[in-house]
Amino acid sequence: MSLSARLQELRRKHANLSRQVEEAQKRPGSDALQVTALKKEKLRIKEEIERLSHA
């Protein structure tokens, strides 16, 4: 997989996680642990995007 394809995949995953976090936060009674896990994964992906963008 090329670097640009990997970055594109990571950006797609990051956007998908953003939508999931937003939807979970809008639902009453959403699981706070699940939201936290989604946010951590989103941050991990963002950091990888930054690392690969500056490589």
VEXROTOR-919793 format. One record per residue: y, z, x of N, C-alpha, C in turn; residue number from 1; chain. Coordinates in nm, 4 decimals. Layout:
<atoms>
Y / Z / X / Y / Z / X / Y / Z / X / NUM / A
...
</atoms>
This chain:
<atoms>
-0.1175 / 0.0000 / 0.0846 / 0.0000 / 0.0000 / 0.0000 / 0.1238 / 0.0000 / 0.0892 / 1 / A
0.2134 / -0.0894 / 0.0602 / 0.3352 / -0.0972 / 0.1400 / 0.4271 / 0.0209 / 0.1093 / 2 / A
0.5201 / 0.0435 / 0.1980 / 0.6141 / 0.1541 / 0.1810 / 0.6968 / 0.1361 / 0.0539 / 3 / A
0.7432 / 0.0143 / 0.0299 / 0.8251 / -0.0080 / -0.0897 / 0.7438 / 0.0122 / -0.2172 / 4 / A
0.6177 / -0.0266 / -0.2156 / 0.5317 / -0.0059 / -0.3326 / 0.5060 / 0.1429 / -0.3544 / 5 / A
0.4865 / 0.2158 / -0.2450 / 0.4655 / 0.3608 / -0.2549 / 0.5896 / 0.4296 / -0.3112 / 6 / A
0.7078 / 0.3907 / -0.2622 / 0.8326 / 0.4482 / -0.3130 / 0.8512 / 0.4164 / -0.4615 / 7 / A
0.8188 / 0.2949 / -0.5003 / 0.8315 / 0.2557 / -0.6403 / 0.7373 / 0.3393 / -0.7278 / 8 / A
0.6158 / 0.3606 / -0.6810 / 0.5198 / 0.4419 / -0.7548 / 0.5694 / 0.5866 / -0.7675 / 9 / A
0.6218 / 0.6410 / -0.6583 / 0.6723 / 0.7780 / -0.6608 / 0.7914 / 0.7918 / -0.7551 / 10 / A
0.8797 / 0.6930 / -0.7550 / 0.9953 / 0.6972 / -0.8451 / 0.9516 / 0.6912 / -0.9915 / 11 / A
0.8480 / 0.6126 / -1.0180 / 0.7941 / 0.6029 / -1.1542 / 0.7344 / 0.7374 / -1.1966 / 12 / A
0.6591 / 0.7997 / -1.1070 / 0.6008 / 0.9304 / -1.1374 / 0.7099 / 1.0353 / -1.1586 / 13 / A
0.8152 / 1.0300 / -1.0767 / 0.9259 / 1.1247 / -1.0881 / 0.9942 / 1.1096 / -1.2240 / 14 / A
1.0187 / 0.9871 / -1.2664 / 1.0825 / 0.9621 / -1.3959 / 0.9928 / 1.0099 / -1.5100 / 15 / A
0.8632 / 0.9872 / -1.4973 / 0.7690 / 1.0307 / -1.5994 / 0.7681 / 1.1831 / -1.6095 / 16 / A
0.7692 / 1.2505 / -1.4964 / 0.7738 / 1.3965 / -1.4969 / 0.9046 / 1.4477 / -1.5579 / 17 / A
1.0139 / 1.3790 / -1.5320 / 1.1417 / 1.4175 / -1.5915 / 1.1327 / 1.4147 / -1.7432 / 18 / A
1.0730 / 1.3095 / -1.7961 / 1.0560 / 1.2991 / -1.9411 / 0.9657 / 1.4104 / -1.9938 / 19 / A
0.8583 / 1.4390 / -1.9216 / 0.7661 / 1.5446 / -1.9644 / 0.8347 / 1.6807 / -1.9668 / 20 / A
0.9149 / 1.7086 / -1.8654 / 0.9872 / 1.8362 / -1.8590 / 1.0846 / 1.8454 / -1.9758 / 21 / A
1.1604 / 1.7391 / -2.0002 / 1.2562 / 1.7387 / -2.1110 / 1.1866 / 1.7630 / -2.2443 / 22 / A
1.0769 / 1.6922 / -2.2668 / 1.0040 / 1.7065 / -2.3926 / 0.9485 / 1.8477 / -2.4077 / 23 / A
0.8939 / 1.9033 / -2.3004 / 0.8371 / 2.0382 / -2.3060 / 0.9446 / 2.1418 / -2.3344 / 24 / A
1.0628 / 2.1228 / -2.2773 / 1.1707 / 2.2190 / -2.2975 / 1.2286 / 2.2111 / -2.4385 / 25 / A
1.2150 / 2.0975 / -2.5036 / 1.2666 / 2.0818 / -2.6394 / 1.1738 / 2.1459 / -2.7424 / 26 / A
1.0456 / 2.1574 / -2.7090 / 0.9486 / 2.2138 / -2.8022 / 0.9590 / 2.3658 / -2.8043 / 27 / A
0.9716 / 2.4213 / -2.9228 / 0.9716 / 2.5674 / -2.9293 / 0.8332 / 2.6204 / -2.8925 / 28 / A
0.8314 / 2.7269 / -2.8182 / 0.7039 / 2.7867 / -2.7798 / 0.6309 / 2.7113 / -2.6715 / 29 / A
0.7016 / 2.6275 / -2.5976 / 0.6349 / 2.5544 / -2.4905 / 0.5956 / 2.6524 / -2.3797 / 30 / A
0.4906 / 2.6190 / -2.3104 / 0.4358 / 2.7047 / -2.2060 / 0.5263 / 2.7013 / -2.0826 / 31 / A
0.5877 / 2.8143 / -2.0518 / 0.6800 / 2.8224 / -1.9384 / 0.6085 / 2.7925 / -1.8068 / 32 / A
0.4832 / 2.8333 / -1.7954 / 0.4082 / 2.8061 / -1.6717 / 0.3848 / 2.6565 / -1.6545 / 33 / A
0.3585 / 2.5882 / -1.7640 / 0.3380 / 2.4433 / -1.7565 / 0.4682 / 2.3738 / -1.7159 / 34 / A
0.5785 / 2.4167 / -1.7743 / 0.7090 / 2.3578 / -1.7401 / 0.7382 / 2.3814 / -1.5924 / 35 / A
0.7125 / 2.5018 / -1.5442 / 0.7351 / 2.5335 / -1.4031 / 0.6484 / 2.4465 / -1.3131 / 36 / A
0.5236 / 2.4270 / -1.3507 / 0.4336 / 2.3422 / -1.2718 / 0.4838 / 2.1984 / -1.2682 / 37 / A
0.5310 / 2.1485 / -1.3814 / 0.5857 / 2.0126 / -1.3867 / 0.7081 / 1.9996 / -1.2969 / 38 / A
0.7944 / 2.1008 / -1.3002 / 0.9149 / 2.0982 / -1.2174 / 0.8803 / 2.1018 / -1.0691 / 39 / A
0.7807 / 2.1798 / -1.0317 / 0.7393 / 2.1870 / -0.8913 / 0.6833 / 2.0537 / -0.8436 / 40 / A
0.6030 / 1.9900 / -0.9282 / 0.5473 / 1.8598 / -0.8931 / 0.6587 / 1.7557 / -0.8821 / 41 / A
0.7544 / 1.7627 / -0.9723 / 0.8690 / 1.6711 / -0.9688 / 0.9474 / 1.6888 / -0.8386 / 42 / A
0.9699 / 1.8129 / -0.7979 / 1.0407 / 1.8412 / -0.6731 / 0.9614 / 1.7916 / -0.5526 / 43 / A
0.8297 / 1.8125 / -0.5541 / 0.7456 / 1.7663 / -0.4438 / 0.7560 / 1.6142 / -0.4282 / 44 / A
0.7536 / 1.5444 / -0.5408 / 0.7649 / 1.3980 / -0.5379 / 0.9028 / 1.3562 / -0.4889 / 45 / A
1.0068 / 1.4254 / -0.5354 / 1.1430 / 1.3929 / -0.4907 / 1.1550 / 1.4092 / -0.3395 / 46 / A
1.0988 / 1.5171 / -0.2875 / 1.1039 / 1.5404 / -0.1430 / 1.0283 / 1.4331 / -0.0665 / 47 / A
0.9152 / 1.3883 / -0.1210 / 0.8396 / 1.2813 / -0.0548 / 0.9180 / 1.1504 / -0.0580 / 48 / A
0.9856 / 1.1228 / -0.1682 / 1.0688 / 1.0027 / -0.1780 / 1.1773 / 1.0070 / -0.0709 / 49 / A
1.2434 / 1.1225 / -0.0584 / 1.3485 / 1.1377 / 0.0423 / 1.2934 / 1.1195 / 0.1835 / 50 / A
1.1784 / 1.1782 / 0.2084 / 1.1180 / 1.1697 / 0.3421 / 1.0827 / 1.0238 / 0.3753 / 51 / A
1.0222 / 0.9544 / 0.2795 / 0.9826 / 0.8156 / 0.3045 / 1.1042 / 0.7222 / 0.3115 / 52 / A
1.2079 / 0.7545 / 0.2389 / 1.3280 / 0.6700 / 0.2386 / 1.3998 / 0.6741 / 0.3730 / 53 / A
1.3850 / 0.7843 / 0.4442 / 1.4526 / 0.8000 / 0.5721 / 1.3582 / 0.7841 / 0.6909 / 54 / A
1.2392 / 0.7318 / 0.6658 / 1.1412 / 0.7145 / 0.7736 / 1.1636 / 0.5850 / 0.8473 / 55 / A
</atoms>
